Amino acid sequence: MRRMKIMMVVVACIIALAGCSSPPRQELADAEQALRAAESAGAEMFAREAFRTASETLRAAKDEVSGQNTKSRLKRDYDKAKELATGAKAKADAAAEEARAKGKTESERAQAEAQLAVGNAKASIEKAPKGLKNASYLEARQQAFATALEELKIAQADFAGGNQANAFKGFTAIAAGLRKAGVEVDRTSQGFLVDIERKQSEKYRVYFLTTSGLQSEDETLTAGPGMILLVLHFSGDERDVPEGHFWLGDSSGNRHGHETIINAEAGRLVVYKVPVAASGWIWHDGDLSYELVPIREISAPTPPQDIRR
């Protein structure tokens, strides 16, 4: 009988040891699933530290399992591995919760910036200066704008579906893409080109300082035989550029410098004296060139403008 009792105790101990020697497979699976859920919620972006801690804890749990597996069956103890796996799941759940909260806030901010960028781009394209015809310049910006509209729909769908990571990336990419493409129509060195005229003469007023004070007088710039004045009207602010930064070219490859710059009420006039027969005008402004269209014939006299010399 005594021997029987001893055997029963031994069997009970073996059964207990066998129970302790089972790896925490379910706990590890739960932790991995929670970590994937956190990743889907954007934890790598919005809760990076919490996500890193959860990942490291799960890795420690797996390492603990691997270490126990190298031992003899009767010496294995997976209690620590189970504790680590359970902790990894809890940390992953917390990371997911943090990511969802922060992700929504950041996505809303990025969405507002993207919508503002799209609105500004649309307004800039619609008010593109008249008289500037540069296919690659304008078409590239129109294409960027069209792409931004499609990307905005996708990002908004991700936002509505709760995928804040993709939504945030999408909204951010829209604003960055529009900036990179330069959708906003940049002003030239003289401002925005709004009109072009062909004229025989242009009257303007010149101011000069004398011993008696500031004086002014009217002057008239005339085209002369076989020549015509090409008057480019600009509005808005100019940029400070070095001399020779902008010039006029024609289809024959001739380069024409401006005769004068006249300050007007809304901007300035840049006047070129060119051959009547010349055509195919291209206005060069640094790295960009613009075909000038349309050109209006103006014969009526204009009031004097102020000149800057």
VEXDREN-2710 file (C-alpha; in Angstrom, 1 decimal):
% VEXDREN-2710
k/r/px/py/pz
1/MET/0.0/0.0/0.0
2/ARG/2.8/2.4/0.9
3/ARG/4.5/1.7/-2.4
4/MET/1.2/2.4/-4.2
5/LYS/0.9/5.8/-2.5
6/ILE/4.5/6.7/-3.5
7/MET/3.8/5.7/-7.1
8/MET/0.6/7.9/-7.1
9/VAL/2.6/10.9/-5.8
10/VAL/5.2/10.4/-8.5
11/VAL/2.6/10.1/-11.2
12/ALA/0.9/13.3/-9.9
13/CYS/4.2/15.2/-9.9
14/ILE/4.9/14.0/-13.5
15/ILE/1.5/15.2/-14.6
16/ALA/2.0/18.5/-12.9
17/LEU/5.4/18.9/-14.5
18/ALA/4.0/18.0/-17.9
19/GLY/1.3/20.7/-17.5
20/CYS/4.0/23.3/-16.8
21/SER/6.0/22.2/-19.8
22/SER/3.5/23.3/-22.4
23/PRO/4.4/26.5/-24.4
24/PRO/1.8/29.3/-24.2
25/ARG/0.7/28.9/-27.8
26/GLN/-2.6/30.6/-27.4
27/GLU/-1.2/33.5/-25.5
28/LEU/1.5/34.0/-28.2
29/ALA/-1.1/33.8/-30.9
30/ASP/-3.3/36.4/-29.1
31/ALA/-0.4/38.7/-28.7
32/GLU/0.6/38.4/-32.4
33/GLN/-3.0/39.1/-33.4
34/ALA/-3.1/42.2/-31.1
35/LEU/0.1/43.4/-32.5
36/ARG/-1.2/43.1/-36.1
37/ALA/-4.3/45.0/-35.0
38/ALA/-2.2/47.8/-33.5
39/GLU/-0.2/48.0/-36.7
40/SER/-3.4/48.3/-38.8
41/ALA/-4.5/51.0/-36.5
42/GLY/-1.3/53.0/-37.3
43/ALA/0.5/52.3/-34.1
44/GLU/3.9/52.4/-35.9
45/MET/3.1/56.0/-36.9
46/PHE/1.0/57.4/-34.0
47/ALA/2.0/55.3/-31.0
48/ARG/5.6/54.3/-32.0
49/GLU/7.0/53.9/-28.5
50/ALA/4.1/51.9/-27.2
51/PHE/4.2/49.7/-30.4
52/ARG/7.9/49.2/-30.0
53/THR/7.5/48.1/-26.4
54/ALA/4.8/45.6/-27.3
55/SER/6.9/44.2/-30.1
56/GLU/9.9/43.8/-27.9
57/THR/7.8/42.1/-25.2
58/LEU/6.4/39.6/-27.7
59/ARG/9.9/38.9/-29.0
60/ALA/11.1/38.3/-25.4
61/ALA/8.2/35.9/-24.9
62/LYS/9.3/33.9/-28.0
63/ASP/12.9/34.0/-27.0
64/GLU/11.9/32.6/-23.6
65/VAL/10.0/29.8/-25.2
66/SER/13.0/29.0/-27.4
67/GLY/15.2/28.9/-24.4
68/GLN/12.9/26.6/-22.5
69/ASN/12.7/24.3/-25.5
70/THR/16.4/23.6/-25.3
71/LYS/16.0/22.1/-21.8
72/SER/14.9/18.6/-20.9
73/ARG/11.1/18.2/-20.8
74/LEU/11.0/17.8/-17.0
75/LYS/13.0/21.0/-16.5
76/ARG/11.0/23.2/-18.8
77/ASP/9.0/26.1/-17.2
78/TYR/7.0/28.4/-19.5
79/ASP/5.4/30.5/-16.8
80/LYS/7.6/33.5/-17.7
81/ALA/6.9/33.1/-21.4
82/LYS/3.2/33.0/-20.7
83/GLU/3.5/36.2/-18.5
84/LEU/5.5/37.9/-21.2
85/ALA/3.0/36.9/-24.0
86/THR/0.1/38.1/-21.9
87/GLY/1.9/41.4/-21.3
88/ALA/2.7/41.8/-24.9
89/LYS/-1.0/41.5/-25.8
90/ALA/-2.0/44.1/-23.2
91/LYS/0.7/46.5/-24.5
92/ALA/-0.4/46.0/-28.1
93/ASP/-4.0/46.7/-27.2
94/ALA/-2.9/49.9/-25.5
95/ALA/-0.8/50.9/-28.5
96/ALA/-3.8/50.4/-30.8
97/GLU/-6.0/52.5/-28.6
98/GLU/-3.4/55.3/-28.5
99/ALA/-2.9/55.1/-32.2
100/ARG/-6.7/55.3/-33.0
101/ALA/-7.0/58.4/-30.8
102/LYS/-3.9/60.2/-32.1
103/GLY/-4.4/59.0/-35.6
104/LYS/-7.8/60.6/-35.9
105/THR/-6.6/63.9/-34.7
106/GLU/-3.5/63.9/-36.9
107/SER/-5.5/62.7/-39.9
108/GLU/-8.1/65.5/-39.4
109/ARG/-5.3/68.1/-39.3
110/ALA/-3.7/66.6/-42.4
111/GLN/-7.0/66.5/-44.2
112/ALA/-7.6/70.2/-43.6
113/GLU/-4.1/71.0/-44.9
114/ALA/-4.7/68.8/-48.0
115/GLN/-8.1/70.4/-48.7
116/LEU/-6.6/73.9/-48.3
117/ALA/-3.7/73.0/-50.7
118/VAL/-6.2/71.7/-53.3
119/GLY/-8.4/74.7/-53.0
120/ASN/-5.4/77.1/-53.4
121/ALA/-4.2/75.1/-56.4
122/LYS/-7.6/75.3/-58.0
123/ALA/-7.8/79.0/-57.5
124/SER/-4.3/79.5/-58.8
125/ILE/-5.0/77.5/-62.0
126/GLU/-8.3/79.3/-62.6
127/LYS/-6.6/82.7/-62.4
128/ALA/-3.5/81.8/-64.4
129/PRO/-2.2/84.9/-66.1
130/LYS/-3.5/85.7/-69.6
131/GLY/-0.9/85.9/-72.2
132/LEU/1.3/83.1/-70.8
133/LYS/1.2/79.9/-72.9
134/ASN/3.6/77.3/-71.7
135/ALA/2.2/73.9/-72.2
136/SER/4.6/71.9/-70.0
137/TYR/4.3/74.6/-67.2
138/LEU/0.5/74.7/-67.0
139/GLU/-0.3/71.1/-68.0
140/ALA/2.0/69.7/-65.4
141/ARG/0.2/71.7/-62.8
142/GLN/-3.2/70.7/-64.1
143/GLN/-2.2/67.1/-64.0
144/ALA/-0.9/67.4/-60.5
145/PHE/-4.2/69.0/-59.5
146/ALA/-6.2/66.2/-61.1
147/THR/-4.1/63.6/-59.3
148/ALA/-4.5/65.4/-56.0
149/LEU/-8.3/65.2/-56.4
150/GLU/-8.2/61.5/-57.0
151/GLU/-5.8/61.0/-54.0
152/LEU/-8.1/63.1/-51.9
153/LYS/-11.0/60.8/-52.5
154/ILE/-9.0/57.7/-51.6
155/ALA/-7.6/59.4/-48.4
156/GLN/-11.1/60.5/-47.4
157/ALA/-12.4/56.9/-47.9
158/ASP/-9.6/55.6/-45.7
159/PHE/-10.4/58.2/-43.1
160/ALA/-14.1/57.3/-43.1
161/GLY/-13.2/53.6/-42.8
162/GLY/-11.0/54.2/-39.8
163/ASN/-7.7/53.5/-41.6
164/GLN/-6.0/56.6/-40.1
165/ALA/-2.5/55.5/-41.1
166/ASN/-3.3/55.4/-44.8
167/ALA/-5.5/58.4/-44.5
168/PHE/-2.7/60.5/-42.9
169/LYS/-0.2/59.4/-45.4
170/GLY/-2.6/60.2/-48.3
171/PHE/-3.5/63.6/-47.0
172/THR/0.2/64.5/-46.3
173/ALA/1.2/63.3/-49.8
174/ILE/-1.4/65.5/-51.4
175/ALA/-0.1/68.7/-49.9
176/ALA/3.5/67.7/-50.5
177/GLY/2.8/66.7/-54.1
178/LEU/1.1/70.0/-54.9
179/ARG/4.0/71.9/-53.4
180/LYS/6.5/69.9/-55.3
181/ALA/4.6/70.4/-58.6
182/GLY/4.4/74.1/-58.0
183/VAL/0.7/74.1/-58.8
184/GLU/0.4/77.7/-57.6
185/VAL/1.2/79.7/-60.7
186/ASP/4.3/81.6/-59.8
187/ARG/4.6/85.2/-60.6
188/THR/7.3/86.2/-63.0
189/SER/10.1/88.5/-62.1
190/GLN/7.8/91.4/-63.0
191/GLY/4.6/90.0/-61.5
192/PHE/1.7/88.3/-63.3
193/LEU/1.5/88.9/-67.0
194/VAL/-2.1/89.9/-67.7
195/ASP/-2.1/91.5/-71.1
196/ILE/0.0/92.2/-74.2
197/GLU/-0.4/95.0/-76.7
198/ARG/1.2/96.1/-80.0
199/LYS/1.4/99.9/-80.2
200/GLN/3.0/102.6/-82.2
201/SER/3.7/104.8/-79.2
202/GLU/3.5/104.8/-75.4
203/LYS/3.2/108.0/-73.3
204/TYR/4.6/108.1/-69.8
205/ARG/5.6/110.5/-67.2
206/VAL/9.2/110.9/-65.9
207/TYR/10.0/112.2/-62.5
208/PHE/13.4/113.8/-61.7
209/LEU/14.9/115.7/-58.8
210/THR/16.1/119.3/-59.4
211/THR/17.3/122.1/-57.1
212/SER/13.8/123.3/-57.0
213/GLY/12.5/119.9/-55.9
214/LEU/10.8/116.9/-57.6
215/GLN/9.8/117.7/-61.2
216/SER/8.1/115.6/-63.9
217/GLU/7.4/115.8/-67.6
218/ASP/5.6/113.7/-70.1
219/GLU/7.6/111.7/-72.7
220/THR/6.5/109.5/-75.5
221/LEU/8.3/106.4/-76.7
222/THR/7.6/105.8/-80.4
223/ALA/8.2/102.7/-82.4
224/GLY/9.7/104.3/-85.5
225/PRO/9.7/103.1/-89.1
226/GLY/9.4/99.3/-89.5
227/MET/9.1/98.8/-85.8
228/ILE/6.4/98.3/-83.3
229/LEU/6.1/98.5/-79.5
230/LEU/5.3/95.3/-77.7
231/VAL/3.9/96.3/-74.3
232/LEU/3.6/93.6/-71.7
233/HIS/1.3/94.4/-68.8
234/PHE/2.1/92.9/-65.4
235/SER/0.2/93.1/-62.1
236/GLY/1.2/92.3/-58.6
237/ASP/4.5/92.5/-56.9
238/GLU/7.8/92.0/-58.8
239/ARG/10.8/90.1/-57.6
240/ASP/14.2/91.6/-57.2
241/VAL/16.2/90.0/-60.1
242/PRO/19.5/90.9/-61.7
243/GLU/19.7/92.8/-65.0
244/GLY/19.2/90.6/-68.0
245/HIS/17.2/88.1/-66.1
246/PHE/14.2/88.6/-68.4
247/TRP/14.2/89.3/-72.1
248/LEU/12.1/88.8/-75.3
249/GLY/12.9/86.4/-78.1
250/ASP/11.3/85.8/-81.5
251/SER/10.9/82.8/-83.9
252/SER/14.1/83.8/-85.7
253/GLY/16.1/83.4/-82.5
254/ASN/16.7/87.2/-82.0
255/ARG/16.9/88.5/-78.4
256/HIS/15.4/91.8/-77.5
257/GLY/16.1/93.8/-74.4
258/HIS/13.3/96.0/-72.9
259/GLU/13.3/99.7/-73.8
260/THR/11.8/100.8/-70.5
261/ILE/9.7/99.7/-67.5
262/ILE/6.7/101.9/-66.7
263/ASN/5.1/101.9/-63.3
264/ALA/1.3/101.6/-63.7
265/GLU/-1.5/101.8/-61.2
266/ALA/-1.9/98.1/-60.8
267/GLY/1.7/97.0/-61.6
268/ARG/4.1/97.8/-64.4
269/LEU/4.5/97.8/-68.2
270/VAL/7.6/96.4/-69.8
271/VAL/8.0/97.9/-73.3
272/TYR/10.0/96.3/-76.1
273/LYS/10.7/98.0/-79.5
274/VAL/10.7/95.2/-82.1
275/PRO/10.4/94.7/-85.9
276/VAL/6.9/94.8/-87.2
277/ALA/7.4/91.6/-89.3
278/ALA/8.8/89.6/-86.3
279/SER/6.6/86.9/-84.8
280/GLY/6.6/83.9/-82.5
281/TRP/7.3/85.9/-79.4
282/ILE/8.7/84.1/-76.4
283/TRP/9.2/85.9/-73.1
284/HIS/12.1/84.5/-71.1
285/ASP/12.2/84.8/-67.4
286/GLY/15.1/82.9/-66.0
287/ASP/14.6/79.2/-66.3
288/LEU/11.1/79.5/-67.7
289/SER/9.9/80.6/-71.1
290/TYR/6.4/81.7/-72.2
291/GLU/4.7/81.9/-75.6
292/LEU/2.9/85.3/-75.7
293/VAL/-0.7/85.0/-76.7
294/PRO/-2.8/86.9/-77.6
295/ILE/-1.4/90.2/-78.9
296/ARG/-3.9/93.1/-79.2
297/GLU/-3.5/96.0/-81.6
298/ILE/-4.2/99.2/-79.6
299/SER/-4.3/102.5/-81.6
300/ALA/-6.1/104.8/-79.1
301/PRO/-3.8/107.0/-77.1
302/THR/-3.3/106.1/-73.4
303/PRO/-2.9/108.4/-70.5
304/PRO/0.6/109.0/-69.3
305/GLN/2.1/106.4/-66.9
306/ASP/4.8/106.8/-64.3
307/ILE/8.2/105.5/-65.3
308/ARG/10.8/103.9/-63.3
309/ARG/14.4/104.3/-64.6
END
